[in-house]
């Protein structure tokens, strides 16, 4: 399943970058979880920008799911093409916030 998830992630990463919808902002596909029967795939995405931009991007991805599924069907030889569901992945944002907090707490050190 790990290979299937990674293959789907790679195809989607490329395909999302080629979408013409102006609502799709700077989106990164961070992971995919495909069900064992290959009927469903949860696609985790990170979106750079405000909460409004994030919502617009998720809406655009949902409306483009047919195009994205067709791309998966064309590029990957699978028994089934999974139904895609997009979810926001907060881990990138959380990581940036943690880095900021660490930088605030770390004592400043002088450069020689």
Contact map, one row per residue, 1 for C-alpha under 8 A:
1111100000000000000000000000000001010000000000000000000000000000000000000000000000000000000000000000000000000000
1111110000000000000000000000000000000000000000000000000000000000000000000000000000000000000000000000000000000000
1111111000000000000000000000000000000000000000000000000000000000000000000000000000000000000000000000000000000000
1111111100000000000000000000000001000000000000000000000000000000000000000000000000000000000000000000000000000000
1111111110000000000000000000001111000000000000000000000000000000000000000000000000000000000000000000000000000000
0111111111000000000000000000001100000000000000000000000000000000000000000000000000000000000000000000000000000000
0011111111100000000000000000000000000000000000000000000000000000000000000001000000000000000000000000000000000000
0001111111110000000000000000000100000000000000000000000000000000000000010001000000000000000000000000000000000000
0000111111111000000000000000111100000000001000000000000000000000000000000000000000000000000000000000000000000000
0000011111111100000000000000000000000000000000000000000000000000000000000000000000000000000000000000000000000000
0000001111111110000000000000000000000000000000000000000000000000000000110010000000000000000000000000000000000000
0000000111111111000000000000100000000000000000000000000000000000000100010000000000000000000000000000000000000000
0000000011111111100000000001100000000000000000000000000000000000000000000000000000000000000000000000000000000000
0000000001111111110000000000000000000000000000000000000000000000000000000000000000000000000000000000000000000000
0000000000111111111000000000000000000000000000000000000000000000000100100000000000000000000000000000000000000000
0000000000011111111000000010000000000000000000000000000000001000000100000000000000000000000000000000000000000000
0000000000001111111000000010000000000000000000000000000000000000000000000000000000000000000000000000000000000000
0000000000000111111100000000000000000000000000000000000000000000000000000000000000000000000000000000000000000000
0000000000000011111110010000000000000000000000000000000000000000000000000000000000000000000000000000000000000000
0000000000000000011111000000000000000000000000000000000000000000000000000000000000000000000000000000000000000000
0000000000000000001111110000000000000000000000000000000000010000000000000000000000000000000000000000000000000000
0000000000000000000111111000000000000000000000000000000000000000000000000000000000000000000000000000000000000000
0000000000000000000011111000000000000000000000000000100110010000000000000000000000000000000000000000000000000000
0000000000000000001011111110000000000000000000000000000111011000000000000000000000000000000000000000000000000000
0000000000000000000001111110000000000000000000110000110010000000000000000000000000000000000000000000000000000000
0000000000000000000000011111000000000000000000111000000000000000000000000000000000000000000000000000000000000000
0000000000000001100000011111100000000000000011110000000010000000000000000000000000000000000000000000000000000000
0000000000001000000000000111110000000000000011100000000000000000000000000000000000000000000000000000000000000000
0000000010011000000000000011111100000000001111000000000000000000000000000000000000000000000000000000000000000000
0000000010000000000000000001111100000000001111000000000000000000000000000000000000000000100000000000000000000000
0000110010000000000000000000111110000000001110000000000000000000000000000000000000000000000000000000000000000000
0000110110000000000000000000111111000000111100000000000000000000000000000000000000000000000000000000000000000000
0000100000000000000000000000001111100000111000000000000000000000000000000000000000000000000000000000000000000000
1001100000000000000000000000000111110111110000000000000000000000000000000000000001000000000000000000000000000000
0000000000000000000000000000000011111111100000000000000000000000000000000000000000000000000000000000000000000000
1000000000000000000000000000000001111110000000000000000000000000000000000000000000000000000000000000000000000000
0000000000000000000000000000000000111111000000000000000000000000000000000000000000000000000000000000000000000000
0000000000000000000000000000000001111111100000000000000000000000000000000000001111000000000000000000000000000000
0000000000000000000000000000000001111111100000000000000000000000000000000000000111100000000000000000000000000000
0000000000000000000000000000000001101111110000000000000000000000000000000000000001111000000000000000000000000000
0000000000000000000000000000000111100111111000000000000000000000000000000000000001111000000000000000000000000000
0000000000000000000000000000000111000001111100000000000000000000000000000000000000011110000000000000000000000000
0000000010000000000000000000111110000000111110000000000000000000000000000000000000011110000000000000000000000000
0000000000000000000000000000111100000000011111000000000000000000000000000000000000000111100000000000000000000000
0000000000000000000000000011111000000000001111100000000000000000000000000000000000000111100000000000000000000000
0000000000000000000000000011110000000000000111110000000000000000000000000000000000000001110110000000000000000000
0000000000000000000000001111000000000000000011111000110010000000000000000000000000000001000000000000000000000000
0000000000000000000000001110000000000000000001111100110000000000000000000000000000000000000000000000000000000000
0000000000000000000000000100000000000000000000111111110000000000000000000000000000000000000000000000000000000000
0000000000000000000000000000000000000000000000011111110000000000000000000000000000000000000000000000000000000000
0000000000000000000000000000000000000000000000001111111000000000000000000000000000000000000000000000000000000000
0000000000000000000000000000000000000000000000001111111100000000000000000000000000000000000000000000000000000000
0000000000000000000000101000000000000000000000111111111110000000000000000000000000000000000000000000000000000000
0000000000000000000000001000000000000000000000111111111111000000000000000000000000000001000000000000000000000000
0000000000000000000000000000000000000000000000000011111111100000000000000000000000000000000000000000000000000000
0000000000000000000000110000000000000000000000000001111111110000000000000000000000000000000000000000000000000000
0000000000000000000000111010000000000000000000100000111111111000000000000000000000000000000000000000000000000000
0000000000000000000000010000000000000000000000000000011111111100000000000000000000000111000000000000000000000000
0000000000000000000000000000000000000000000000000000001111111110000000000000000000000000000000000000000000000000
0000000000000000000010110000000000000000000000000000000111111111000000000000000000000000000000000000000000000000
0000000000000001000000010000000000000000000000000000000011111111100000000000000000000100000000000000000000000000
0000000000000000000000000000000000000000000000000000000001111111100000000000000000001100000000000000000000000000
0000000000000000000000000000000000000000000000000000000000111111110000000000000000000000000000000000000000000000
0000000000000000000000000000000000000000000000000000000000011111111100000000000000000000000000000000000000000000
0000000000000000000000000000000000000000000000000000000000001111111110000000000000010000000000000000000000000000
0000000000000000000000000000000000000000000000000000000000000011111111000000000000000000000000000000000000000000
0000000000000000000000000000000000000000000000000000000000000001111111100000000000000000000000000000000000000000
0000000000010011000000000000000000000000000000000000000000000001111111110000000000000000000000000000000000000000
0000000000000000000000000000000000000000000000000000000000000000111111111000000011110000000000000000000000000000
0000000000000000000000000000000000000000000000000000000000000000011111111100000000000000000000000000000000000000
0000000000100010000000000000000000000000000000000000000000000000001111111110000000000000000000000000000000000000
0000000100110000000000000000000000000000000000000000000000000000000111111111000010000000000000000000000000000000
0000000000000000000000000000000000000000000000000000000000000000000011111111110110000000000000000000000000000000
0000000000000000000000000000000000000000000000000000000000000000000001111111100000000000000000000000000000000000
0000000000100000000000000000000000000000000000000000000000000000000000111111100000000000000000000000000000000000
0000001100000000000000000000000000000000000000000000000000000000000000011111110000000000000000000000000000000000
0000000000000000000000000000000000000000000000000000000000000000000000001111111000000000000000000000000000000000
0000000000000000000000000000000000000000000000000000000000000000000000001001111110000000000000000000000000000000
0000000000000000000000000000000000000100000000000000000000000000000000000000111110000000000000000000000000000000
0000000000000000000000000000000000000110000000000000000000000000000000001000011111000000000000000000000000000000
0000000000000000000000000000000000000110000000000000000000000000000010011000011111100000000000000000000000000000
0000000000000000000000000000000001000111100000000000000000000000000010000000000111110000000000000000000000000000
0000000000000000000000000000000000000011100000000000000000000000000010000000000011111000000000000000000000000000
0000000000000000000000000000000000000001111000000000000000000000100010000000000001111100000000000000000000000000
0000000000000000000000000000000000000001111000000000000000000100000000000000000000111110000000000000000000000000
0000000000000000000000000000000000000000011110000000000001001100000000000000000000011111000000000000000000000000
0000000000000000000000000000000000000000011110000000000001000000000000000000000000001111100000000000000000000000
0000000000000000000000000000000000000000000111100000010001000000000000000000000000000111110000000000000000000000
0000000000000000000000000000010000000000000111000000000000000000000000000000000000000011111100000000000000000000
0000000000000000000000000000000000000000000001000000000000000000000000000000000000000001111111000000000000000000
0000000000000000000000000000000000000000000000000000000000000000000000000000000000000000111111100000000000000000
0000000000000000000000000000000000000000000001000000000000000000000000000000000000000000111111110000000000000000
0000000000000000000000000000000000000000000001000000000000000000000000000000000000000000011111111000000000000000
0000000000000000000000000000000000000000000000000000000000000000000000000000000000000000011111111100000000000000
0000000000000000000000000000000000000000000000000000000000000000000000000000000000000000001111111110000000000000
0000000000000000000000000000000000000000000000000000000000000000000000000000000000000000000111111111000000000000
0000000000000000000000000000000000000000000000000000000000000000000000000000000000000000000011111111100000000000
0000000000000000000000000000000000000000000000000000000000000000000000000000000000000000000001111111110000000000
0000000000000000000000000000000000000000000000000000000000000000000000000000000000000000000000111111111000000000
0000000000000000000000000000000000000000000000000000000000000000000000000000000000000000000000011111111100000000
0000000000000000000000000000000000000000000000000000000000000000000000000000000000000000000000001111111110000000
0000000000000000000000000000000000000000000000000000000000000000000000000000000000000000000000000111111111000000
0000000000000000000000000000000000000000000000000000000000000000000000000000000000000000000000000011111111000000
0000000000000000000000000000000000000000000000000000000000000000000000000000000000000000000000000001111111100000
0000000000000000000000000000000000000000000000000000000000000000000000000000000000000000000000000000111111100000
0000000000000000000000000000000000000000000000000000000000000000000000000000000000000000000000000000011111110000
0000000000000000000000000000000000000000000000000000000000000000000000000000000000000000000000000000000111111000
0000000000000000000000000000000000000000000000000000000000000000000000000000000000000000000000000000000001111100
0000000000000000000000000000000000000000000000000000000000000000000000000000000000000000000000000000000000111110
0000000000000000000000000000000000000000000000000000000000000000000000000000000000000000000000000000000000011111
0000000000000000000000000000000000000000000000000000000000000000000000000000000000000000000000000000000000001111
0000000000000000000000000000000000000000000000000000000000000000000000000000000000000000000000000000000000000111
